[in-house]
């Protein structure tokens, strides 16, 4: 048994003396593991960094064996992201979510191509990619059968003024219909509805909390720890960025706007 294909490195765990069990994601083979001999050595460890795009080759005598994995570097995403903490956090989160949520050896081509698109665009700046990352998580949920229904309000059937999502059903809820339960609903960022680019960290955080809720409950419900640590760290980092913005009073709320001047 043998295959060769472009692949994204998701995880590498030391195994034995200098070896590593490496998990990669490919278009046709899905999430697939193999033993990289010498994969933890000084010479090979940089190749198997999570997020790198490689040309992977897997060989085994029988299809159900772990098999041997080798590769050549195509795009050193991990090294390119090293100088940008937000980019590195996004890269780690994406790889950890794919590793934890995707079934082994089951093809999910849209998820693969979406991840490759994120990786190749990361050097342009992680901030601009946060909405794309949230969309990628939403696409992953859909591929696994847990897609969000954001087309119409679950209560009224209207497609106007959708601002919430039900944490139970994953369906959108309009502003007026959801007002009595606003504290129990998840904010729906406009960029997930195609309403222009995200306005900043507050909307990024809303998006991460939305997809994170359904990832933890549905796609990762089998994991006692819920979301992977790298995904939690990304959300915490965005929450820290969003805190100053959320504390700013909206226009018109300042003392000179109250009519007292």
Buried (B, 14 or more C-beta within 10 A) or exposed (E): EEBEBBBBBBBBEEBEEBBBBBBBBBBEBBBBBBBBBBBBBEEBBEBBBBBBBBEBBBBBEEEEEEBBBBBEBBBBBBEBBEEBEBBBBBBBBBBBBBBBBBEEEEBBEBBBEBBBEBBBEBBEEBBEBBBBBBBBBBBBBEBBEBBBEBEBBBBBEEEEBBBBBBEEEBBBBBBBBBEEEEEEBBBBBBBBBEEEEBEEBBBBBBBBBBBBBBBBBBBBEEEEEBBBEBBBBBBEBBBEBBEEEEEEEEEEEEEEEEEEE
